[in-house]
Amino acid sequence: MIDEFAKDTLHGRLRRDREALLWKLDGLSEYDARRPLTATGTNLLGLVKHVATVEARYFGEVFDRPSPEPLPRWQDSDGGDQWATEDETRDQIVGFYRRTWEHSDATIEELPLDAPGHVPWWPEPFLRTNLFAVLVHVLGETVRHAGHADILREGLEGRTGLRAEQEGRIDEEARAAHCAKIERAARSAASLKP
């Protein structure tokens, strides 16, 4: 009974955070969805593509249930899953992610939490694992990258939050006052340090 509760809870969180990641693309121009927003080139559409690839590998290859989507061999990974080429459309990448959800959801629903898996890109002694550990790992990856997306989107236009219905109106004046208060505290603390 606890296994089903744990599986349902983790799976529910994964579903919620998948949607949150995709929501970060809503309303963005092609340029803003794709452009590098950090010194390392992190971008919103690339985060979606990366998380889709990660999920396809973990809920596919690890349990000998290969993704129906074409994936390069994990040994050949060159970071190409972290950005969108000019030939890849947003709809293609989002569609890939949604189809990956279907395949992953089937794996999660059909296997017990203790189903054995093998992660060849993990070092010994960790490469033998189970569905529970992979579900926790993929949830962690999804949450991590959804957080990145949240910060990137906030930097673009100030939008924050988990989903549209929770988003409040942006009060620029209140935000500016809040940031000024934090800036003053940071400067004051820095002046006190030897």
Contact map, one row per residue, 1 for C-alpha under 8 A:
11111000000000000000000000000000000000000000000000000000000000000000000000000000000000000000000000000000000000000000000000000000000000000000000000000000000000000000000000000000000000000000000000
11111100000000000000000000000000000000000000000000000000000000000000000000000000000000000000000000000000000000000000000000000000000000000000000000000000000000000000000000000000000000000000000000
11111110000000000000000000000000000000000000000000000000000000000000000000000000000000000000000000000000000000001000000000000000000000000000000000000000000000000000000000000000000000000000000000
11111111000000000000000000000000000000000000000000000000000000000000000000000000000000000000000000000000000000000000000000000000000000000000000000000000000000000000000000000000000000000000000000
11111111100000000000000000000000000000000000000000000000000000000000000000000000000000000000000000000000000000000000000000000000000000000000000000000000000000000000000000000000000000000000000000
01111111110000000000000000000000000000000000000000000000000000000000000000000000000000000000000000000000000000000000000000000000000000000000000000000000000000000000000000000000000000000000000000
00111111111000000000000000000000000000000000000000000000000000000000000000000000000000000000000000000000000100001000000000000000000100000000000000000000000000000000000000000000000000000000000000
00011111111100000000000000000000000000000000000000000000000000000000000000000000000000000000000000000000000000000000000000000000000000000000000000000000000000000000000000000000000000000000000000
00001111111110000000000000000000000000000000000000000000000000000000000000000000000000000000000000000000000000000000000000000000000000000000000000000000000000000000000000000000000000000000000000
00000111111111000000000000000000000000000000000000000000000000000000000000000000000000000000000000000000000000000000000000000000000000110010000000000000000000000000000000000000000000000000000000
00000011111111100000000000000000000000000000000000000000000000000000000000000000000000000000000000000000000100000000000000000000000000100000000000000000000000000000000000000000000000000000000000
00000001111111110000000000000000000000000000000000000000000000000000000000000000000000000000000000000000000000000000000000000000000000000000000000000000000000000000000000000000000000000000000000
00000000111111111000000000000000000000000000000000000000000000000000000000000000000000000000000000000000000000000000000000000000000000000010000000000000000000000000000000000000000000000000000000
00000000011111111100000000000000000000000000000000000000000000000000000000000000000000000000000000000000000000000000000000000000000000000010010000000000000000000000000000000000000000000000000000
00000000001111111110000000000000000000000000000000000000000000000000000000000000000000000000000000000000000000000000000000000000000000000000000000000000000000000000000000000000000000000000000000
00000000000111111111000000000000000000000000000000000000000000000000000000000000000000000000000000000000000000000000000000000000000000000000000000000000000000000000000000000000000000000000000000
00000000000011111111100000000000000000000000000000000000000000000000000000000000000000000000000000000000000000000000000000000000000000000000011001000000000000000100000000000000000000000000000000
00000000000001111111110000000000000000000000000000000000000000000000000000000000000000000000000000000000000000000000000000000000000000000000010001000000000000000000000000000000000000000000000000
00000000000000111111111000000000000000000000000000000000000000000000000000000000000000000000000000000000000000000000000000000000000000000000000000000000000000000010000000000000000000000000000000
00000000000000011111111100000000000000000000000000000000000000000000000000000000000000000000000000000000000000000000000000000000000000000000000001000000000000000110000000000000000000000000000000
00000000000000001111111110000000000000000000000100000000000000000000000000000000000000000000000000000000000000000000000000000000000000000000010011001100000000000000000000000000000000000000000000
00000000000000000111111111000000000000000000000100000000000000000000000000000000000000000000010000000000000000000000000000000000000000000000000000000000000000000000000000000000000000000000000000
00000000000000000011111111000000000000000000000000000000000000000000000000000000000000000000000000000000000000000000000000000000000000000000000000000000000000000011000000000000000000000000000000
00000000000000000001111111000000000000000001000000000000000000000000000000000000000000000000000000000000000000000000000000000000000000000000000000001100100000000000000000000000000000000000000000
00000000000000000000111111110000100000000001100000000000000000000000000000000000000000000000000000000000000000000000000000000000000000000000000000000000000000000000000000000000000000000000000000
00000000000000000000011111110000000000000000000000000000000000000000000000000000000000000000000000000000000000000000000000000000000000000000000000000000000000000000000000000000000000000000000000
00000000000000000000000011111000000000000000000000000000000000000000000000000000000000000000000000000000000000000000000000000000000000000000000000000000000000000000000000000000000000000000000000
00000000000000000000000011111111100000000000000000000000000000000000000000000000000000000000000000000000000000000000000000000000000000000000000000000000000000000000000000000000000000000000000000
00000000000000000000000000111111100000000000000000000000000000000000000000000000000000000000000000000000000000000000000000000000000000000000000000000000000000000000000000000000000000000000000000
00000000000000000000000000011111110000000000000000000000000000000000000000000000000000000100000000000000000000000000000000000000000000000000000000000000000000000000000000000000000000000000000000
00000000000000000000000000011111111000000000000000000000000000000000000000000000000000000000000000000000000000000000000000000000000000000000000000000000000000000000000000000000000000000000000000
00000000000000000000000000011111111000000000000000000000000000000000000000000000000000000000000000000000000000000000000000000000000000000000000000000000000100000000000000000000000000000000000000
00000000000000000000000010011111111000000011100000000000000000000000000000000000000000000000000000000000000000000000000000000000000000000000000000000000000000000000000000000000000000000000000000
00000000000000000000000000000111111100000011110000000000000000000000000000000000001100000000000000000000000000000000000000000000000000000000000000000000000000000000000000000000000000000000000000
00000000000000000000000000000011111110001011000000000000000000000000000000000000000000000000000000000000000000000000000000000000000000000000000000000000000000000000000000000000000000000000000000
00000000000000000000000000000000011111111110000000000000000000000000000000000000000000000000000000000000000000000000000000000000000000000000000000000000000000000000000000000000000000000000000000
00000000000000000000000000000000001111101110000000000000000000000000000000000000000000000000000000000000000000000000000000000000000000000000000000000001000000000000000000000000000000000000000000
00000000000000000000000000000000000111111110000000000000000000000000000000000000000000000000000000000000000000000000000000000000000000000000000000000000000000000000000000000000000000000000000000
00000000000000000000000000000000000111111100000000000000000000000000000000000000000000000000000000000000000000000000000000000000000000000000000000000000000000000000000000000000000000000000000000
00000000000000000000000000000000000101111100000000000000000000000000000000000000000000000000000000000000000000000000000000000000000000000000000000000000000000000000000000000000000000000000000000
00000000000000000000000000000000001111111110000000000000000000000000000000000000000000000000000000000000000000000000000000000000000000000000000000000000000000000000000000000000000000000000000000
00000000000000000000000000000000000111111111011000000000000000000000000000000000011000000000000000000000000000000000000000000000000000000000000000000000000000000000000000000000000000000000000000
00000000000000000000000000000000111111001111111000000000000000000000000000000000011000000000000000000000000000000000000000000000000000000000000000001001000000000000000000000000000000000000000000
00000000000000000000000110000000111000000111111100000000000000000000000000000000000000000000000000000000000000000000000000000000000000000000000000001001100000000000000000000000000000000000000000
00000000000000000000000010000000110000000011111110000000000000000000000000000000001100000100100000000000000000000000000000000000000000000000000000000000000000000000000000000000000000000000000000
00000000000000000000000000000000010000000111111111000000000000000000000000000000111100000000000000000000000000000000000000000000000000000000000000000000000000000000000000000000000000000000000000
00000000000000000000000000000000000000000111111111100000000000000000000000000000011000000000000000000000000000000000000000000000000000000000000010001000000000000000000000000000000000000000000000
00000000000000000000110000000000000000000001111111110000000000000000000000000000000000000000110010000000000000000000000000000000000000000000000000000000000000000000000000000000000000000000000000
00000000000000000000000000000000000000000000111111111000000000000000000000000000111100000000110110000000000000000000000000000000000000000000000000000000000000000000000000000000000000000000000000
00000000000000000000000000000000000000000000011111111100000000000000000000000000111000000000000000000000000000000000000000000000000000000000000000000000000000000000000000000000000000000000000000
00000000000000000000000000000000000000000000001111111110000000000000000000000000000000000000000010000000000000000000000000000000000000000000110010000000000000000000000000000000000000000000000000
00000000000000000000000000000000000000000000000111111111000000000000000000000000000000000000000110010000000000000000000000000000000000000000000000000000000000000000000000000000000000000000000000
00000000000000000000000000000000000000000000000011111111100000000000001000000000100000000000000010000000000000000000000000000000000000000000000000000000000000000000000000000000000000000000000000
00000000000000000000000000000000000000000000000001111111110000000000000000000000000000000000000000000000000000000000000000000000000000000100000000000000000000000000000000000000000000000000000000
00000000000000000000000000000000000000000000000000111111111100000000000000000000000000000000000000011001000000000000000000000000000000000100000000000000000000000000000000000000000000000000000000
00000000000000000000000000000000000000000000000000011111111110000110000000000000000000000000000000010011000000000000000000000000000000000000000000000000000000000000000000000000000000000000000000
00000000000000000000000000000000000000000000000000001111111111000110000000000000000000000000000000000000000000000000000000000000000000000000000000000000000000000000000000000000000000000000000000
00000000000000000000000000000000000000000000000000000111111111100000000000000000000000000000000000000000000000000000001000000000000001000100000000000000000000000000000000000000000000000000000000
00000000000000000000000000000000000000000000000000000011111111101000000000000000000000000000000000000011001100000000000000000000000001000000000000000000000000000000000000000000000000000000000000
00000000000000000000000000000000000000000000000000000011111111111110000000000000000000000000000000000011001000000000000000000000000000000000000000000000000000000000000000000000000000000000000000
00000000000000000000000000000000000000000000000000000001111111111110000000000000000000000000000000000000000000000000001000000000000000000000000000000000000000000000000000000000000000000000000000
00000000000000000000000000000000000000000000000000000000111111111000000000000000000000000000000000000000000000000000111100000000000000000000000000000000000000000000000000000000000000000000000000
00000000000000000000000000000000000000000000000000000000011111111100000000000000000000000000000000000000000000000001110000000000000000000000000000000000000000000000000000000000000000000000000000
00000000000000000000000000000000000000000000000000000000000111111100000000000000000000000000000000000000000000000000100000000000000000000000000000000000000000000000000000000000000000000000000000
00000000000000000000000000000000000000000000000000000000001111111110000000000000000000000000000000000000001000000000000000000000000000000000000000000000000000000000000000000000000000000000000000
00000000000000000000000000000000000000000000000000000001100110111111000000000000000000000000000000000000000000000000000000000000000000000000000000000000000000000000000000000000000000000000000000
00000000000000000000000000000000000000000000000000000001100110001111111000000000000000000000000000010010000000000000000000000000000000000000000000000000000000000000000000000000000000000000000000
00000000000000000000000000000000000000000000000000000000000000000111110000000000000000000000000000000010000000000000000000000000000000000000000000000000000000000000000000000000000000000000000000
00000000000000000000000000000000000000000000000000000000000000000011111000000000000000000000000100010000000000000000000000000000000000000000000000000000000000000000000000000000000000000000000000
00000000000000000000000000000000000000000000000000000000000000000011111100000000000000000000000000000000000000000000000000000000000000000000000000000000000000000000000000000000000000000000000000
00000000000000000000000000000000000000000000000000001000000000000010111110000000000000000000000000000000000000000000000000000000000000000000000000000000000000000000000000000000000000000000000000
00000000000000000000000000000000000000000000000000000000000000000000011111011000000000000000000000000000000000000000000000000000000000000000000000000000000000000000000000000000000000000000000000
00000000000000000000000000000000000000000000000000000000000000000000001111111000000000000000000000000000000000000000000000000000000000000000000000000000000000000000000000000000000000000000000000
00000000000000000000000000000000000000000000000000000000000000000000000111111000000000000000000000000000000000000000000010000000000000000000000000000000000000000000000000000000000000000000000000
00000000000000000000000000000000000000000000000000000000000000000000000011111000000000000000000000000000000000000000000000000000000000000000000000000000000000000000000000000000000000000000000000
00000000000000000000000000000000000000000000000000000000000000000000000111111100000000000000000000000000000000000000000000000000000000000000000000000000000000000000000000000000000000000000000000
00000000000000000000000000000000000000000000000000000000000000000000000111111111100000000000000000000000000000000000000000000000000000000000000000000000000000000000000000000000000000000000000000
00000000000000000000000000000000000000000000000000000000000000000000000000011111100000000000000000000000000000000000000000000000000000000000000000000000000000000000000000000000000000000000000000
00000000000000000000000000000000000000000000000000000000000000000000000000001111111000000000000000000000000000000000000000000000000000000000000000000000000000000000000000000000000000000000000000
00000000000000000000000000000000000000000000000000000000000000000000000000001111111100000000000000000000000000000000000000000000000000000000000000000000000000000000000000000000000000000000000000
00000000000000000000000000000000000000000000010011001000000000000000000000001111111100000000000000000000000000000000000000000000000000000000000000000000000000000000000000000000000000000000000000
00000000000000000000000000000000000000000110011011000000000000000000000000000011111100000000000000000000000000000000000000000000000000000000000000000000000000000000000000000000000000000000000000
00000000000000000000000000000000010000000110111011000000000000000000000000000011111110000000000000000000000000000000000000000000000000000000000000000000000000000000000000000000000000000000000000
00000000000000000000000000000000010000000000110010000000000000000000000000000001111111111000000000000000000000000000000000000000000000000000000000000000000000000000000000000000000000000000000000
00000000000000000000000000000000000000000000000000000000000000000000000000000000001111110000000000000000000000000000000000000000000000000000000000000000000000000000000000000000000000000000000000
00000000000000000000000000000000000000000000000000000000000000000000000000000000000111111000000000000000000000000000000000000000000000000000000000000000000000000000000000000000000000000000000000
00000000000000000000000000000000000000000000000000000000000000000000000000000000000111111000000000000000000000000000000000000000000000000000000000000000000000000000000000000000000000000000000000
00000000000000000000000000000000000000000000000000000000000000000000000000000000000111111101100000000000000000000000000000000000000000000000000000000000000000000000000000000000000000000000000000
00000000000000000000000000000000000000000000000000000000000000000000000000000000000101111111100000000000000000000000000000000000000000000000000000000000000000000000000000000000000000000000000000
00000000000000000000000000000100000000000000100000000000000000000000000000000000000000011111110000000000000000000000000000000000000000000000000000000000000000000000000000000000000000000000000000
00000000000000000000000000000000000000000000000000000000000000000000000000000000000000001111111000000000000000000000000000000000000000000000000000000000000000000000000000000000000000000000000000
00000000000000000000000000000000000000000000000000000000000000000000000000000000000000011111111100000000000000000000000000000000000000000000000000000000000000000000000000000000000000000000000000
00000000000000000000000000000000000000000000100110000000000000000000000000000000000000011111111110000000000000000000000000000000000000000000000000000000000000000000000000000000000000000000000000
00000000000000000000010000000000000000000000000110000000000000000000000000000000000000000111111111000000000000000000000000000000000000000000000000000000000000000000000000000000000000000000000000
00000000000000000000000000000000000000000000000000000000000000000000000000000000000000000011111111100000000000000000000000000000000000000000000000000000000000000000000000000000000000000000000000
00000000000000000000000000000000000000000000000010010000000000000000100000000000000000000001111111110000000000000000000000000000000000000000000000000000000000000000000000000000000000000000000000
00000000000000000000000000000000000000000000000110111000000000000000000000000000000000000000111111111000000000000000000000000000000000000000000000000000000000000000000000000000000000000000000000
00000000000000000000000000000000000000000000000000000000000000000000000000000000000000000000011111111100000000000000000000000000000000000000000000000000000000000000000000000000000000000000000000
00000000000000000000000000000000000000000000000000000000000000000000000000000000000000000000001111111110000000000000000000000000000000000000000000000000000000000000000000000000000000000000000000
00000000000000000000000000000000000000000000000000010011000000000010100000000000000000000000000111111111000000000000000000000000000000000000000000000000000000000000000000000000000000000000000000
00000000000000000000000000000000000000000000000000000010000000000000000000000000000000000000000011111111100000000000000000000000000000000000000000000000000000000000000000000000000000000000000000
00000000000000000000000000000000000000000000000000000000000000000000000000000000000000000000000001111111110000000000000000000000000000000000000000000000000000000000000000000000000000000000000000
00000000000000000000000000000000000000000000000000000001001100000011000000000000000000000000000000111111111000000000000000000000000000000000000000000000000000000000000000000000000000000000000000
00000000000000000000000000000000000000000000000000000011001100000000000000000000000000000000000000011111111100000000000000000000000000000000000000000000000000000000000000000000000000000000000000
00000000000000000000000000000000000000000000000000000000000000000000000000000000000000000000000000001111111110000000000000000000000000000000000000000000000000000000000000000000000000000000000000
00000000000000000000000000000000000000000000000000000000000000000000000000000000000000000000000000000111111111000000000000000000000000000000000000000000000000000000000000000000000000000000000000
00000000000000000000000000000000000000000000000000000000001100001000000000000000000000000000000000000011111111100000000000000000000000000000000000000000000000000000000000000000000000000000000000
00000010001000000000000000000000000000000000000000000000001000000000000000000000000000000000000000000001111111110000000000000000001000000000000000000000000000000000000000000000000000000000000000
00000000000000000000000000000000000000000000000000000000000000000000000000000000000000000000000000000000111111110000000000000000000000000000000000000000000000000000000000000000000000000000000000
00000000000000000000000000000000000000000000000000000000000000000000000000000000000000000000000000000000011111110000000000000000000000000000000000000000000000000000000000000000000000000000000000
00000000000000000000000000000000000000000000000000000000000000000000000000000000000000000000000000000000001111111010000000000000001000000000000000000000000000000000000000000000000000000000000000
00000000000000000000000000000000000000000000000000000000000000000000000000000000000000000000000000000000000111111110000000000000001000000000000000000000000000000000000000000000000000000000000000
00100010000000000000000000000000000000000000000000000000000000000000000000000000000000000000000000000000000000111110000000000000011100000000000000000000000000000000000000000000000000000000000000
00000000000000000000000000000000000000000000000000000000000000000000000000000000000000000000000000000000000000011111000000000000011100000000000000000000000000000000000000000000000000000000000000
00000000000000000000000000000000000000000000000000000000000000000000000000000000000000000000000000000000000000111111100000000000011000000000000000000000000000000000000000000000000000000000000000
00000000000000000000000000000000000000000000000000000000000000100000000000000000000000000000000000000000000000000111110000000001111000000000000000000000000000000000000000000000000000000000000000
00000000000000000000000000000000000000000000000000000000000001110000000000000000000000000000000000000000000000000011111000000001111000000000000000000000000000000000000000000000000000000000000000
00000000000000000000000000000000000000000000000000000000000001100000000000000000000000000000000000000000000000000001111100000011110000000000000000000000000000000000000000000000000000000000000000
00000000000000000000000000000000000000000000000000000000010011000000000000000000000000000000000000000000000000000000111111000111100000000000000000000000000000000000000000000000000000000000000000
00000000000000000000000000000000000000000000000000000000000001000000000000000000000000000000000000000000000000000000011111100010000000000000000000000000000000000000000000000000000000000000000000
00000000000000000000000000000000000000000000000000000000000000000000000001000000000000000000000000000000000000000000001111100010000000000000000000000000000000000000000000000000000000000000000000
00000000000000000000000000000000000000000000000000000000000000000000000000000000000000000000000000000000000000000000001111110110000000000000000000000000000000000000000000000000000000000000000000
00000000000000000000000000000000000000000000000000000000000000000000000000000000000000000000000000000000000000000000000111111110000000000000000000000000000000000000000000000000000000000000000000
00000000000000000000000000000000000000000000000000000000000000000000000000000000000000000000000000000000000000000000000001111110000000000000000000000000000000000000000000000000000000000000000000
00000000000000000000000000000000000000000000000000000000000000000000000000000000000000000000000000000000000000000000000000111111000000000000000000000000000000000000000000000000000000000000000000
00000000000000000000000000000000000000000000000000000000000000000000000000000000000000000000000000000000000000000000001001111111100000000000000000000000000000000000000000000000000000000000000000
00000000000000000000000000000000000000000000000000000000000000000000000000000000000000000000000000000000000000000000011111111111100000000000000000000000000000000000000000000000000000000000000000
00000000000000000000000000000000000000000000000000000000000000000000000000000000000000000000000000000000000000000001111000001111110000000000000000000000000000000000000000000000000000000000000000
00000000000000000000000000000000000000000000000000000000000000000000000000000000000000000000000000000000000000000001111000000111111011000000000000000000000000000000000000000000000000000000000000
00000000000000000000000000000000000000000000000000000000000000000000000000000000000000000000000000000000000000001111110000000001111111000000000000000000000000000000000000000000000000000000000000
00000000000000000000000000000000000000000000000000000000000000000000000000000000000000000000000000000000000100111111100000000000111111100000000000000000000000000000000000000000000000000000000000
00000010000000000000000000000000000000000000000000000000000000000000000000000000000000000000000000000000000000001100000000000000011111110000000000000000000000000000000000000000000000000000000000
00000000000000000000000000000000000000000000000000000000000000000000000000000000000000000000000000000000000000000000000000000000111111111000000000000000000000000000000000000000000000000000000000
00000000000000000000000000000000000000000000000000000000011000000000000000000000000000000000000000000000000000000000000000000000111111111100000000000000000000000000000000000000000000000000000000
00000000011000000000000000000000000000000000000000000000000000000000000000000000000000000000000000000000000000000000000000000000001111111110000000000000000000000000000000000000000000000000000000
00000000010000000000000000000000000000000000000000000000000000000000000000000000000000000000000000000000000000000000000000000000000111111111000000000000000000000000000000000000000000000000000000
00000000000000000000000000000000000000000000000000000000000000000000000000000000000000000000000000000000000000000000000000000000000011111111100000000000000000000000000000000000000000000000000000
00000000000000000000000000000000000000000000000000000110010000000000000000000000000000000000000000000000000000000000000000000000000001111111110000000000000000000000000000000000000000000000000000
00000000010011000000000000000000000000000000000000000000000000000000000000000000000000000000000000000000000000000000000000000000000000111111111000000000000000000000000000000000000000000000000000
00000000000000000000000000000000000000000000000000000000000000000000000000000000000000000000000000000000000000000000000000000000000000011111111100000000000000000000000000000000000000000000000000
00000000000000000000000000000000000000000000000000100000000000000000000000000000000000000000000000000000000000000000000000000000000000001111111110000000000000000000000000000000000000000000000000
00000000000001001100100000000000000000000000000000100000000000000000000000000000000000000000000000000000000000000000000000000000000000000111111111000000000000000000000000000000000000000000000000
00000000000000001000000000000000000000000000000000000000000000000000000000000000000000000000000000000000000000000000000000000000000000000011111111100000000000000000000000000000000000000000000000
00000000000000000000000000000000000000000000000000000000000000000000000000000000000000000000000000000000000000000000000000000000000000000001111111110000000000000000000000000000000000000000000000
00000000000000000000100000000000000000000000001000100000000000000000000000000000000000000000000000000000000000000000000000000000000000000000111111111000000000000000000000000000000000000000000000
00000000000000001101100000000000000000000000000000000000000000000000000000000000000000000000000000000000000000000000000000000000000000000000011111111100000000000000000000000000000000000000000000
00000000000000000000000000000000000000000000000000000000000000000000000000000000000000000000000000000000000000000000000000000000000000000000001111111110000000000000000000000000000000000000000000
00000000000000000000000000000000000000000000000000000000000000000000000000000000000000000000000000000000000000000000000000000000000000000000000111111111000000000000000000000000000000000000000000
00000000000000000000100100000000000000000011001000000000000000000000000000000000000000000000000000000000000000000000000000000000000000000000000011111111100000000000000000000000000000000000000000
00000000000000000000100100000000000000000000000000000000000000000000000000000000000000000000000000000000000000000000000000000000000000000000000001111111110000111000000000000000000000000000000000
00000000000000000000000000000000000000000000000000000000000000000000000000000000000000000000000000000000000000000000000000000000000000000000000000111111111000010000000000000000000000000000000000
00000000000000000000000000000000000010000011000000000000000000000000000000000000000000000000000000000000000000000000000000000000000000000000000000011111111100000000000000000000000000000000000000
00000000000000000000000100000000000000000001000000000000000000000000000000000000000000000000000000000000000000000000000000000000000000000000000000001111111111110000000000000000000000000000000000
00000000000000000000000000000000000000000000000000000000000000000000000000000000000000000000000000000000000000000000000000000000000000000000000000000111111111110000000000000000000000000000000000
00000000000000000000000000000000000000000000000000000000000000000000000000000000000000000000000000000000000000000000000000000000000000000000000000000011111111000000000000000000000000000000000000
00000000000000000000000000000001000000000000000000000000000000000000000000000000000000000000000000000000000000000000000000000000000000000000000000000001111111100000000000000000000000000000000000
00000000000000000000000000000000000000000000000000000000000000000000000000000000000000000000000000000000000000000000000000000000000000000000000000000000111111100000000000000000000000000000000000
00000000000000000000000000000000000000000000000000000000000000000000000000000000000000000000000000000000000000000000000000000000000000000000000000000000111111110000000001000000000000000000000000
00000000000000000000000000000000000000000000000000000000000000000000000000000000000000000000000000000000000000000000000000000000000000000000000000000100110111111000001001000000000000000000000000
00000000000000000000000000000000000000000000000000000000000000000000000000000000000000000000000000000000000000000000000000000000000000000000000000000110110001111100001000000000000000000000000000
00000000000000000000000000000000000000000000000000000000000000000000000000000000000000000000000000000000000000000000000000000000000000000000000000000100000000111111011000000000000000000000000000
00000000000000001001000000000000000000000000000000000000000000000000000000000000000000000000000000000000000000000000000000000000000000000000000000000000000000011111011000000000000000000000000000
00000000000000000011001000000000000000000000000000000000000000000000000000000000000000000000000000000000000000000000000000000000000000000000000000000000000000001111111000000000000000000000000000
00000000000000000000001000000000000000000000000000000000000000000000000000000000000000000000000000000000000000000000000000000000000000000000000000000000000000001111111000000000000000000000000000
00000000000000000000000000000000000000000000000000000000000000000000000000000000000000000000000000000000000000000000000000000000000000000000000000000000000000000011111000000000000000000000000000
00000000000000000000000000000000000000000000000000000000000000000000000000000000000000000000000000000000000000000000000000000000000000000000000000000000000000001111111100000000000000000000000000
00000000000000000000000000000000000000000000000000000000000000000000000000000000000000000000000000000000000000000000000000000000000000000000000000000000000000111111111110000000000000000000000000
00000000000000000000000000000000000000000000000000000000000000000000000000000000000000000000000000000000000000000000000000000000000000000000000000000000000000000000011111000000000000000000000000
00000000000000000000000000000000000000000000000000000000000000000000000000000000000000000000000000000000000000000000000000000000000000000000000000000000000000000000001111100000000000000000000000
00000000000000000000000000000000000000000000000000000000000000000000000000000000000000000000000000000000000000000000000000000000000000000000000000000000000001100000000111110000000000000000000000
00000000000000000000000000000000000000000000000000000000000000000000000000000000000000000000000000000000000000000000000000000000000000000000000000000000000000000000000011111110000000000000000000
00000000000000000000000000000000000000000000000000000000000000000000000000000000000000000000000000000000000000000000000000000000000000000000000000000000000000000000000001111111000000000000000000
00000000000000000000000000000000000000000000000000000000000000000000000000000000000000000000000000000000000000000000000000000000000000000000000000000000000000000000000000111111100000000000000000
00000000000000000000000000000000000000000000000000000000000000000000000000000000000000000000000000000000000000000000000000000000000000000000000000000000000000000000000000111111110000000000000000
00000000000000000000000000000000000000000000000000000000000000000000000000000000000000000000000000000000000000000000000000000000000000000000000000000000000000000000000000111111111000000000000000
00000000000000000000000000000000000000000000000000000000000000000000000000000000000000000000000000000000000000000000000000000000000000000000000000000000000000000000000000011111111100000000000000
00000000000000000000000000000000000000000000000000000000000000000000000000000000000000000000000000000000000000000000000000000000000000000000000000000000000000000000000000001111111110000000000000
00000000000000000000000000000000000000000000000000000000000000000000000000000000000000000000000000000000000000000000000000000000000000000000000000000000000000000000000000000111111111000000000000
00000000000000000000000000000000000000000000000000000000000000000000000000000000000000000000000000000000000000000000000000000000000000000000000000000000000000000000000000000011111111100000000000
00000000000000000000000000000000000000000000000000000000000000000000000000000000000000000000000000000000000000000000000000000000000000000000000000000000000000000000000000000001111111110000000000
00000000000000000000000000000000000000000000000000000000000000000000000000000000000000000000000000000000000000000000000000000000000000000000000000000000000000000000000000000000111111111000000000
00000000000000000000000000000000000000000000000000000000000000000000000000000000000000000000000000000000000000000000000000000000000000000000000000000000000000000000000000000000011111111100000000
00000000000000000000000000000000000000000000000000000000000000000000000000000000000000000000000000000000000000000000000000000000000000000000000000000000000000000000000000000000001111111110000000
00000000000000000000000000000000000000000000000000000000000000000000000000000000000000000000000000000000000000000000000000000000000000000000000000000000000000000000000000000000000111111111000000
00000000000000000000000000000000000000000000000000000000000000000000000000000000000000000000000000000000000000000000000000000000000000000000000000000000000000000000000000000000000011111111100000
00000000000000000000000000000000000000000000000000000000000000000000000000000000000000000000000000000000000000000000000000000000000000000000000000000000000000000000000000000000000001111111110000
00000000000000000000000000000000000000000000000000000000000000000000000000000000000000000000000000000000000000000000000000000000000000000000000000000000000000000000000000000000000000111111111000
00000000000000000000000000000000000000000000000000000000000000000000000000000000000000000000000000000000000000000000000000000000000000000000000000000000000000000000000000000000000000011111111100
00000000000000000000000000000000000000000000000000000000000000000000000000000000000000000000000000000000000000000000000000000000000000000000000000000000000000000000000000000000000000001111111110
00000000000000000000000000000000000000000000000000000000000000000000000000000000000000000000000000000000000000000000000000000000000000000000000000000000000000000000000000000000000000000111111110
00000000000000000000000000000000000000000000000000000000000000000000000000000000000000000000000000000000000000000000000000000000000000000000000000000000000000000000000000000000000000000011111111
00000000000000000000000000000000000000000000000000000000000000000000000000000000000000000000000000000000000000000000000000000000000000000000000000000000000000000000000000000000000000000001111111
00000000000000000000000000000000000000000000000000000000000000000000000000000000000000000000000000000000000000000000000000000000000000000000000000000000000000000000000000000000000000000000111111
00000000000000000000000000000000000000000000000000000000000000000000000000000000000000000000000000000000000000000000000000000000000000000000000000000000000000000000000000000000000000000000001111
